[in-house]
């Protein structure tokens, strides 16, 4: 992406009434951010779902001037820019309709082909919450996940410090620009995190850590990860918002249960009660539900596969083996079996270590 392209992307991002969903729609129609800003307003109004109120400030030249100033900050601080149409943009976030069109990154992170999980929770974490969080990261370290969080007090910094302790990448998603750190007391962790991970934000250097920014930031935490883990939460809180967003993205959510009399467990208990989260009582519940495997311990099933499978299992295996993950309904249709029978056969194959379920009711061969 050239500097000129980036200026136009920044300028479009800076238009007040054009959010990420609308920006993506405009870019898809016009071909680029530059084309959007150079298009005639009356032609943009012909795009389905685009209203005049959205476009009232789109041709304001001040957005380009502001973009040029922000580009200077980006260059001076060696910040990486991740555009939603580029390969360096986080893969899972690409599939979120409201994902930012542009992210700013500092540090040294590698998010490609990695296991990314978010760990969130109350800022007033209890001693038992700290102990479980540290135990969770310690036991998951063998799977080498990237730990995503919000770099806030309590649960966030506990998880990220534990990641550093076990030499895991950790990424802090910020609710402000990369010109500052909030809370300031966490500045002492910045250098170490940037050595093995770093920070992501959608906010310009002019943005301060205001309440609405934290709520916006939560969709990045949820969207970038394959699963969100809530360690502790009161009945209301930002971590519950993150969990709800993760559910809306069809991602797995885990919640650590607690006693009904513990105020900092009521949020987690409710997530479990209303079937919005898996109950997480043991750290190994996470790799079990997510079907993680250690690279050197994958079952060697290929040579003896057909000794272990019955005829129905062979049919399904032969269908799934050469293709991408498939829905239960598609498997039943293509293999000409009733859905109830396919569900039973898939369960047997999962127990044999031949296939694994994925989020969204998908199945694939291991």
C-alpha positions in Angstrom: 0.0 0.0 0.0 1.5 3.3 -1.1 1.5 6.5 1.1 -1.0 8.0 -1.3 -3.4 5.0 -0.9 -3.0 5.2 2.9 -3.9 8.9 2.9 -7.2 8.3 1.2 -8.0 5.3 3.5 -7.2 7.5 6.5 -9.3 10.3 5.2 -12.3 8.0 4.6 -11.8 6.5 8.1 -12.0 10.0 9.4 -15.4 10.9 8.0 -17.6 11.1 11.1 -20.8 9.4 9.8 -19.2 6.7 7.7 -18.5 3.7 9.9 -16.7 0.6 8.9 -19.7 -1.2 7.4 -20.6 1.7 5.2 -16.9 2.3 4.3 -16.6 -1.3 3.1 -19.7 -1.0 1.0 -18.5 2.3 -0.6 -15.0 0.8 -1.3 -16.6 -2.4 -2.8 -18.7 -0.2 -5.1 -16.0 2.3 -6.2 -13.0 0.1 -6.0 -10.8 2.1 -3.5 -11.0 4.7 -0.8 -9.5 7.2 -3.3 -12.3 6.5 -5.8 -14.9 6.9 -3.0 -13.6 10.4 -2.1 -13.3 11.5 -5.7 -16.8 10.1 -6.8 -19.6 12.6 -7.3 -22.0 12.7 -4.3 -25.1 12.1 -6.3 -23.6 8.9 -7.7 -22.7 7.7 -4.2 -26.3 8.3 -3.2 -27.5 5.7 -5.8 -25.7 2.9 -3.8 -28.2 0.8 -1.9 -28.2 1.7 1.8 -26.3 5.0 1.4 -28.1 8.1 2.7 -27.4 11.8 2.3 -26.7 12.2 6.0 -23.8 9.7 5.7 -22.2 11.7 2.9 -22.8 15.3 4.1 -19.1 15.6 5.2 -17.5 13.2 2.7 -16.0 15.8 0.4 -14.5 17.9 3.2 -10.9 18.5 2.3 -10.0 18.7 6.0 -10.1 14.9 6.1 -7.2 14.7 3.7 -5.2 17.3 5.6 -5.8 15.4 8.8 -4.8 12.2 7.1 -1.5 13.7 6.0 -0.8 14.7 9.6 -1.6 11.3 10.9 0.6 9.7 8.2 3.5 11.8 9.6 2.9 10.3 13.0 2.7 6.8 11.5 6.0 7.2 9.7 7.9 8.8 12.5 6.9 6.0 14.9 7.4 3.1 12.5 3.8 2.0 12.9 2.4 -0.8 10.6 -0.9 -0.2 8.9 -3.2 -3.2 8.3 -5.8 -2.6 5.6 -8.8 -4.9 5.6 -8.2 -5.9 2.0 -4.5 -6.8 2.4 -2.9 -10.1 3.4 -1.4 -8.8 6.6 -4.9 -8.0 8.1 -5.9 -10.5 10.8 -7.7 -13.3 9.0 -10.5 -13.9 11.4 -11.3 -10.2 11.6 -11.7 -10.1 7.9 -14.9 -12.1 8.3 -16.4 -9.6 10.7 -18.7 -7.2 8.9 -18.0 -4.4 11.3 -14.2 -5.0 11.5 -12.1 -1.8 11.2 -11.1 -0.9 7.6 -7.7 0.0 9.0 -5.7 -1.2 12.0 -2.5 0.3 13.5 0.1 -2.0 14.8 3.3 -1.7 16.9 5.7 -4.4 18.0 6.7 -7.7 16.5 3.7 -10.0 16.1 2.9 -12.9 13.8 -0.8 -13.7 13.7 -0.7 -15.9 10.6 -1.7 -19.5 11.1 -1.6 -19.1 14.9 -4.0 -20.1 17.6 -5.5 -16.9 18.9 -7.5 -16.7 22.1 -8.8 -13.7 24.0 -8.7 -13.7 27.8 -10.9 -11.0 29.4 -12.7 -10.3 32.6 -13.2 -7.9 35.5 -10.7 -5.2 36.4 -11.3 -6.2 40.0 -10.1 -9.7 39.7 -10.0 -11.8 42.9 -7.0 -13.9 44.1 -8.7 -17.1 42.9 -9.3 -15.5 39.5 -5.6 -14.6 39.2 -4.7 -18.1 40.2 -7.0 -19.7 37.6 -5.8 -17.3 34.9 -2.2 -18.0 35.5 -2.9 -21.8 35.6 -4.8 -21.5 32.3 -2.0 -19.8 30.5 0.6 -22.1 32.0 -1.2 -25.2 30.8 -2.1 -23.9 27.4 1.5 -22.8 26.8 2.4 -26.2 25.3 -0.1 -25.3 22.4 1.7 -22.0 21.8 -1.4 -19.8 21.5 -1.3 -16.0 21.1 -3.0 -14.3 24.1 -5.2 -11.4 23.1 -6.5 -9.0 25.7 -7.2 -5.3 26.4 -4.1 -4.4 28.5 -6.4 -3.1 31.2 -6.3 -3.5 35.0 -7.1 -6.9 36.5 -7.8 -9.9 34.2 -6.2 -8.4 31.1 -2.8 -7.6 32.5 -2.8 -10.8 34.5 -3.3 -12.8 31.3 -0.7 -10.8 29.4 1.9 -11.1 32.1 1.4 -14.8 32.3 1.9 -15.0 28.5 5.2 -13.2 28.8 6.2 -15.5 31.6 5.7 -18.5 29.4 7.2 -16.9 26.3 3.9 -16.7 24.4 3.0 -13.9 22.0 0.6 -11.5 23.5 -1.3 -8.6 21.9 -2.9 -5.7 23.6 -6.0 -4.2 21.8 -6.1 -0.5 22.8 -8.9 2.0 23.1 -6.8 4.9 22.0 -3.9 5.9 19.7 -0.4 4.4 19.8 1.0 7.7 21.1 0.0 6.9 24.7 -0.5 4.0 27.1 -3.5 3.6 29.3 -3.4 2.9 32.2 -0.1 4.6 32.6 1.1 2.2 35.3 1.3 -0.5 32.6 3.9 1.4 30.6 6.5 -0.8 32.3 5.2 -3.8 30.3 5.2 -2.2 26.9 8.8 -3.0 25.8 8.6 -6.6 26.7 5.2 -7.1 25.0 6.5 -5.4 21.8 9.4 -7.9 21.7 7.0 -10.8 21.4 3.7 -9.5 20.3 2.6 -5.9 20.5 -0.4 -3.6 20.3 -3.3 -3.1 17.9 -5.7 -0.2 17.6 -8.1 1.3 15.1 -7.7 4.8 16.8 -5.7 7.7 15.6 -3.0 9.4 17.7 -5.6 12.1 18.5 -8.0 9.6 20.2 -8.1 9.4 24.0 -9.2 6.4 26.1 -12.9 7.4 26.3 -15.6 5.0 27.4 -17.1 4.5 23.9 -13.7 3.6 22.6 -13.4 0.7 25.0 -16.7 -0.7 23.8 -15.6 -0.4 20.1 -12.3 -2.0 21.0 -14.1 -5.1 22.3 -15.2 -6.2 18.9 -11.6 -6.4 17.8 -10.7 -8.5 20.8 -13.6 -10.9 20.0 -13.2 -10.8 16.2 -9.5 -11.5 16.0 -9.7 -14.7 18.1 -11.1 -18.1 17.6 -12.4 -18.1 21.2 -13.0 -15.7 24.1 -12.4 -16.8 27.7 -14.1 -14.8 30.5 -12.2 -15.4 33.8 -14.4 -13.4 36.1 -17.2 -10.8 35.6 -19.8 -9.0 37.6 -23.4 -9.0 36.4 -22.5 -6.2 34.0 -19.2 -5.4 32.4 -17.2 -4.9 29.3 -16.1 -8.5 29.2 -19.7 -9.6 28.8 -20.0 -7.2 25.9 -17.0 -8.9 24.4 -18.5 -12.4 25.0 -21.8 -11.3 23.3 -19.9 -10.0 20.3 -17.9 -13.2 20.1 -21.2 -15.1 20.1 -22.5 -12.9 17.3 -19.4 -13.8 15.3 -20.1 -17.5 15.9 -16.9 -17.9 18.0 -16.5 -20.1 21.0 -16.9 -18.5 24.4 -15.7 -20.0 27.7 -16.6 -18.8 31.2 -15.1 -19.8 34.5 -18.0 -20.6 37.0 -18.0 -19.4 40.6 -20.2 -19.5 43.7 -23.6 -18.0 43.4 -22.7 -15.6 46.3 -19.6 -14.2 44.6 -20.4 -10.9 42.8 -17.4 -11.3 40.5 -18.8 -14.6 39.2 -22.3 -13.6 38.5 -21.6 -12.6 34.9 -19.8 -15.8 34.1 -22.5 -17.9 35.8 -25.1 -16.2 33.7 -23.2 -16.8 30.5 -23.2 -20.5 31.3 -26.8 -20.5 32.5 -28.1 -19.0 29.3 -25.9 -21.2 27.1 -23.8 -18.4 25.9 -20.5 -20.0 27.0 -18.8 -23.3 27.6 -18.3 -24.0 31.3 -14.5 -23.8 31.9 -13.5 -25.7 35.0 -10.2 -27.1 33.8 -7.7 -25.3 31.5 -7.6 -28.4 29.2 -11.3 -27.8 28.4 -10.1 -25.2 26.0 -8.0 -27.4 23.7 -10.6 -30.2 23.9 -13.5 -28.0 22.8 -11.3 -26.2 20.1 -9.9 -29.5 18.9 -6.3 -28.3 19.3 -3.6 -31.0 18.9 0.1 -30.9 19.6 2.0 -31.0 16.3 4.1 -34.0 17.4 1.1 -36.0 18.8 -1.2 -36.1 15.8 -2.8 -39.6 15.5 -1.3 -41.6 12.7 -4.6 -42.8 11.2 -3.9 -42.7 7.5 -2.3 -46.1 7.1 -4.8 -48.0 9.2 -7.8 -45.8 8.5 -10.0 -48.3 6.6 -9.3 -51.0 9.2 -11.0 -48.8 11.8 -13.9 -47.4 9.8 -17.2 -49.1 8.9 -18.9 -48.6 5.5 -20.8 -45.4 6.5 -17.7 -43.9 8.0 -15.7 -44.6 4.9 -18.3 -42.9 2.7 -18.2 -39.7 4.8 -14.4 -39.8 5.1 -14.0 -40.2 1.3 -16.3 -37.2 0.9 -14.6 -34.9 3.5 -11.0 -35.9 2.9 -10.2 -33.9 -0.3 -12.3 -30.8 0.4 -12.7 -27.8 2.8 -14.8 -28.2 6.0 -18.4 -28.9 5.3 -21.8 -28.4 7.0 -23.7 -31.3 8.5 -26.5 -30.8 6.0 -24.2 -30.8 3.0 -22.5 -34.0 4.2 -25.9 -35.7 4.6 -27.0 -34.5 1.1 -23.8 -35.5 -0.7 -23.4 -38.8 1.1 -27.1 -39.6 0.7 -27.8 -40.3 4.3 -30.4 -39.0 6.8 -29.2 -36.1 8.9 -29.8 -38.0 12.2 -27.6 -40.9 10.9 -24.8 -38.6 9.7 -24.8 -36.9 13.1 -24.3 -40.3 14.8 -21.6 -41.4 12.4 -19.7 -38.1 12.7 -19.7 -38.5 16.5 -18.2 -42.0 16.2 -15.6 -40.7 13.8 -14.8 -37.9 16.2 -14.3 -40.4 19.0 -12.0 -42.4 16.7 -9.9 -39.3 16.1 -10.7 -39.2 12.4 -12.7 -36.0 12.1 -13.2 -32.9 14.2 -16.0 -30.4 14.5 -15.4 -26.7 13.9 -17.4 -23.6 14.9 -20.5 -23.1 12.8 -21.4 -26.8 12.7 -18.6 -27.6 10.2 -16.6 -30.8 10.1 -13.2 -31.6 8.7 -10.9 -34.6 8.4 -7.9 -34.4 10.8 
